[in-house]
Amino acid sequence: MTTTHDITTGTVEVEGVRLRYRERGTGAPVLLLHAGGFGEWFSRVFDEPALDGVRLVEMQRAGYGESSTPEGHVTFADHARHARGLLRGLGIERATWVGHSSSASMALQGAIDAPGTVERLVLLEPAPSPAGPSAEELVRTAVGPAIGAAQAGDFRGATDAFMTGVCGPGWADLVRERLGADAVERLLRDSRFFLTDEVVAAMEWPIDEPTAARVTAPTTLVYGDSPATTAHEETTRALAGWIPGAELVVLPGVGHAMTLEDPPAVARLIADAM
């Protein structure tokens, strides 16, 4: 595992937003963009020795962890622009972008908006847009109840409804096991931004086949073979058919929480894709 003296931490201000990051290593730059709901989804992947040969940057997006929360609404295009600004602040003009869930969609938007800044895309179970048949069930059983609970001020109940729907009923035990006894409380703090702003951005985000066909970066799309729902598999497969030359990879034994379920496998997958 990586030792602490190998790691640099800091903040970069982009468009008035303070963005926290960690980085380590030298070599080809790789950006880790965490999924919605928690700024630490990639924390264990960041430490994996399979990625020792790259310059690895893990950022906390606006609204998460030690990054600041903007006053206004933040779209997926805004998040992608923030990521580009952070990389520029670190002297990186072009990188491989690794996105997970909603951040996979943000990485895809970044590759469409500024193709010269994206060397390669590794997209782990993008958020369900395009939406397959299972997405309607996911909205009915998890997303809708979560939004309703959040609007009523019950953020703990909202978080549990959403996380159970997308990651399965054991999500809290997994988070504690991988990231410590107080990790669920940190996730609950982060989930407020997700449930009040990012879910809106996800519903606003448009993607269709002609738009996806504009992606020029080599793209690897990944889904786990034991997800709590099939909504993310349907989306991942659809995007693999739309993005020119995209590679589709099935990661065995994991679901939507794959970055915590099997960090070594995710790290090896990223390294192999480069």
C-alpha positions as CSV (number, residue, x, y, z in Angstrom):
1,M,0.0,0.0,0.0
2,T,1.1,3.6,-0.5
3,T,2.6,5.3,2.5
4,T,1.6,8.8,3.6
5,H,4.8,10.5,2.6
6,D,4.1,9.6,-1.0
7,I,0.9,11.7,-1.0
8,T,0.5,15.4,-1.6
9,T,-2.7,17.1,-0.6
10,G,-4.0,20.6,-1.3
11,T,-6.8,22.8,-2.8
12,V,-7.2,24.5,-6.1
13,E,-9.8,27.3,-6.5
14,V,-11.8,27.1,-9.7
15,E,-14.5,29.6,-10.5
16,G,-14.8,30.6,-6.9
17,V,-15.0,26.9,-5.7
18,R,-12.3,25.5,-3.5
19,L,-11.6,21.9,-4.6
20,R,-9.7,19.5,-2.4
21,Y,-7.4,16.9,-4.0
22,R,-4.8,14.2,-3.2
23,E,-2.1,13.1,-5.6
24,R,0.8,10.7,-5.7
25,G,3.2,9.2,-8.2
26,T,4.7,10.2,-11.5
27,G,3.9,9.2,-15.1
28,A,0.7,9.5,-17.2
29,P,-1.9,11.6,-15.3
30,V,-5.0,9.8,-14.1
31,L,-8.0,11.7,-12.5
32,L,-10.3,9.8,-10.1
33,L,-13.8,11.4,-10.0
34,H,-16.0,10.0,-7.2
35,A,-19.6,8.9,-7.5
36,G,-22.5,10.9,-6.1
37,G,-23.3,10.8,-2.4
38,F,-19.8,10.5,-1.0
39,G,-16.5,12.1,-1.7
40,E,-14.5,9.1,-0.6
41,W,-15.7,6.4,-3.0
42,F,-12.2,6.2,-4.6
43,S,-10.2,6.4,-1.3
44,R,-9.2,2.7,-1.3
45,V,-8.5,2.6,-5.0
46,F,-6.2,5.6,-4.6
47,D,-3.9,3.5,-2.4
48,E,-3.7,0.4,-4.6
49,P,-0.2,-0.5,-5.9
50,A,-1.5,-1.3,-9.3
51,L,-1.6,2.4,-9.9
52,D,1.9,3.1,-8.7
53,G,3.1,3.8,-12.2
54,V,0.9,6.8,-12.9
55,R,0.4,10.4,-11.6
56,L,-2.8,9.8,-9.7
57,V,-5.1,12.6,-8.7
58,E,-8.2,12.1,-6.6
59,M,-10.5,15.1,-6.2
60,Q,-13.4,15.9,-4.1
61,R,-16.0,17.5,-6.2
62,A,-17.9,20.7,-5.3
63,G,-20.2,20.1,-2.4
64,Y,-18.2,17.1,-1.0
65,G,-15.8,16.6,1.9
66,E,-13.4,19.5,2.3
67,S,-14.3,21.1,-1.0
68,S,-16.6,24.1,-0.8
69,T,-20.3,24.1,-1.8
70,P,-21.3,26.7,-4.4
71,E,-24.4,28.8,-3.7
72,G,-26.0,28.1,-7.0
73,H,-26.9,24.9,-8.9
74,V,-24.1,22.8,-10.3
75,T,-24.6,21.0,-13.5
76,F,-22.7,18.0,-14.8
77,A,-21.0,20.4,-17.3
78,D,-20.0,22.6,-14.3
79,H,-18.5,19.6,-12.5
80,A,-16.5,18.6,-15.6
81,R,-15.3,22.2,-16.0
82,H,-14.2,22.2,-12.3
83,A,-12.2,19.0,-12.9
84,R,-10.4,20.6,-15.9
85,G,-9.6,23.6,-13.8
86,L,-8.2,21.6,-11.0
87,L,-6.0,19.6,-13.4
88,R,-4.8,22.9,-15.0
89,G,-4.0,24.2,-11.5
90,L,-1.7,21.1,-11.1
91,G,0.0,21.7,-14.5
92,I,-1.9,18.9,-16.2
93,E,-3.5,19.7,-19.6
94,R,-4.5,16.2,-20.6
95,A,-5.3,13.1,-18.4
96,T,-7.2,9.8,-18.3
97,W,-10.5,10.5,-16.5
98,V,-12.0,7.7,-14.4
99,G,-15.6,8.3,-13.4
100,H,-18.0,6.3,-11.3
101,S,-21.8,6.6,-11.5
102,S,-22.8,10.3,-11.9
103,S,-19.1,11.2,-12.3
104,A,-18.8,8.8,-15.2
105,S,-21.5,10.9,-16.9
106,M,-19.6,14.1,-15.9
107,A,-16.4,12.6,-17.4
108,L,-18.3,11.8,-20.6
109,Q,-19.6,15.4,-20.7
110,G,-16.0,16.6,-20.2
111,A,-14.8,14.6,-23.1
112,I,-17.5,16.0,-25.3
113,D,-17.0,19.6,-24.2
114,A,-13.1,19.6,-24.3
115,P,-11.8,16.6,-26.1
116,G,-8.3,17.9,-26.1
117,T,-8.1,17.5,-22.3
118,V,-9.2,13.9,-22.1
119,E,-6.6,11.2,-23.0
120,R,-8.9,8.3,-22.2
121,L,-12.1,7.5,-20.4
122,V,-12.7,4.7,-17.9
123,L,-16.4,4.8,-16.9
124,L,-17.7,2.7,-14.1
125,E,-21.4,2.1,-14.2
126,P,-22.5,5.6,-15.5
127,A,-25.7,7.0,-14.0
128,P,-28.8,5.7,-15.8
129,S,-29.0,8.0,-18.7
130,P,-29.8,6.7,-21.2
131,A,-32.4,4.9,-19.0
132,G,-33.3,1.3,-19.7
133,P,-36.4,-0.4,-18.4
134,S,-34.9,-1.0,-14.9
135,A,-34.4,2.7,-14.3
136,E,-38.1,3.3,-13.9
137,E,-38.2,0.7,-11.2
138,L,-35.1,2.2,-9.5
139,V,-36.8,5.6,-9.5
140,R,-40.0,4.2,-8.0
141,T,-38.3,2.2,-5.3
142,A,-35.2,4.2,-4.4
143,V,-34.7,7.6,-6.1
144,G,-38.2,8.9,-5.7
145,P,-38.5,7.9,-2.0
146,A,-35.0,9.4,-1.3
147,I,-35.9,12.7,-2.9
148,G,-39.2,12.8,-0.9
149,A,-37.5,12.1,2.4
150,A,-34.8,14.7,1.7
151,Q,-37.5,17.3,0.9
152,A,-39.1,16.4,4.3
153,G,-35.7,17.0,6.0
154,D,-35.0,13.3,6.7
155,F,-31.6,13.1,5.2
156,R,-30.6,9.9,7.0
157,G,-33.7,8.1,5.7
158,A,-33.2,9.6,2.3
159,T,-29.6,8.4,2.1
160,D,-30.5,4.9,3.3
161,A,-33.3,4.7,0.7
162,F,-31.0,5.7,-2.1
163,M,-27.9,3.7,-1.1
164,T,-30.0,0.6,-0.5
165,G,-31.5,0.9,-3.9
166,V,-28.3,1.4,-5.8
167,C,-25.7,-0.5,-3.7
168,G,-27.8,-3.1,-1.7
169,P,-28.8,-3.3,1.9
170,G,-25.3,-3.9,3.2
171,W,-24.0,-0.6,2.0
172,A,-23.4,0.9,5.5
173,D,-21.5,-2.1,6.7
174,L,-19.3,-2.0,3.6
175,V,-18.5,1.7,4.1
176,R,-17.6,1.2,7.8
177,E,-15.5,-1.9,7.0
178,R,-13.5,-0.1,4.3
179,L,-13.3,3.4,5.6
180,G,-13.7,3.3,9.4
181,A,-16.4,3.4,12.0
182,D,-17.3,7.1,11.4
183,A,-17.4,6.8,7.6
184,V,-21.1,6.6,7.4
185,E,-21.5,9.9,9.2
186,R,-19.1,11.5,6.7
187,L,-21.2,10.0,3.9
188,L,-24.4,11.4,5.5
189,R,-22.9,14.9,5.5
190,D,-21.9,14.6,1.8
191,S,-25.3,13.2,0.8
192,R,-27.1,16.4,1.6
193,F,-25.5,18.1,-1.4
194,F,-26.2,15.0,-3.6
195,L,-29.8,14.8,-2.6
196,T,-30.6,18.4,-2.9
197,D,-28.5,19.4,-6.0
198,E,-26.8,16.6,-7.8
199,V,-29.9,14.4,-8.3
200,V,-31.4,17.4,-10.1
201,A,-28.3,17.7,-12.3
202,A,-28.6,14.0,-13.1
203,M,-32.2,14.4,-14.2
204,E,-31.3,17.4,-16.3
205,W,-28.3,15.8,-18.1
206,P,-29.1,14.9,-21.7
207,I,-27.3,12.2,-23.7
208,D,-28.3,10.6,-26.9
209,E,-26.6,8.5,-29.6
210,P,-25.5,11.4,-31.8
211,T,-24.0,13.2,-28.8
212,A,-22.2,10.1,-27.5
213,A,-20.9,9.5,-31.0
214,R,-18.9,12.8,-30.6
215,V,-16.6,11.2,-28.0
216,T,-13.2,10.7,-29.6
217,A,-11.2,9.5,-26.5
218,P,-10.7,5.7,-26.2
219,T,-13.3,4.6,-23.8
220,T,-13.7,1.6,-21.5
221,L,-17.1,1.1,-20.0
222,V,-17.5,-1.2,-16.9
223,Y,-20.3,-2.8,-15.0
224,G,-20.4,-5.3,-12.2
225,D,-22.0,-8.7,-12.6
226,S,-23.8,-8.6,-9.3
227,P,-25.5,-5.2,-9.1
228,A,-28.5,-4.5,-6.8
229,T,-30.4,-3.4,-9.9
230,T,-29.8,-3.8,-13.6
231,A,-30.3,-0.1,-14.4
232,H,-26.6,0.6,-14.5
233,E,-25.8,-2.4,-16.7
234,E,-28.5,-1.3,-19.2
235,T,-27.0,2.2,-19.4
236,T,-23.4,0.9,-19.6
237,R,-24.3,-1.4,-22.5
238,A,-26.2,1.3,-24.3
239,L,-23.3,3.7,-24.1
240,A,-20.9,1.1,-25.3
241,G,-23.0,0.8,-28.4
242,W,-23.1,4.5,-29.0
243,I,-19.5,5.6,-28.3
244,P,-17.2,4.8,-31.3
245,G,-14.8,1.9,-30.5
246,A,-15.8,1.6,-26.9
247,E,-14.7,-1.4,-24.9
248,L,-17.2,-3.1,-22.6
249,V,-15.8,-4.8,-19.5
250,V,-17.7,-6.9,-16.9
251,L,-16.1,-6.9,-13.5
252,P,-17.0,-10.1,-11.6
253,G,-18.3,-10.3,-8.1
254,V,-19.1,-6.6,-7.6
255,G,-22.1,-4.2,-7.8
256,H,-22.4,-0.5,-7.9
257,A,-20.2,0.0,-4.9
258,M,-17.3,-1.7,-6.8
259,T,-14.7,0.8,-5.7
260,L,-15.1,-0.2,-2.1
261,E,-16.1,-3.8,-2.7
262,D,-12.9,-4.7,-4.7
263,P,-10.5,-1.8,-4.8
264,P,-7.6,-4.0,-6.2
265,A,-9.7,-5.2,-9.1
266,V,-10.8,-1.7,-10.0
267,A,-7.2,-0.4,-9.8
268,R,-6.0,-3.2,-12.0
269,L,-8.8,-2.5,-14.5
270,I,-7.7,1.2,-14.7
271,A,-4.1,0.3,-15.1
272,D,-4.9,-2.2,-17.8
273,A,-7.0,0.3,-19.7
274,M,-4.2,2.7,-20.2
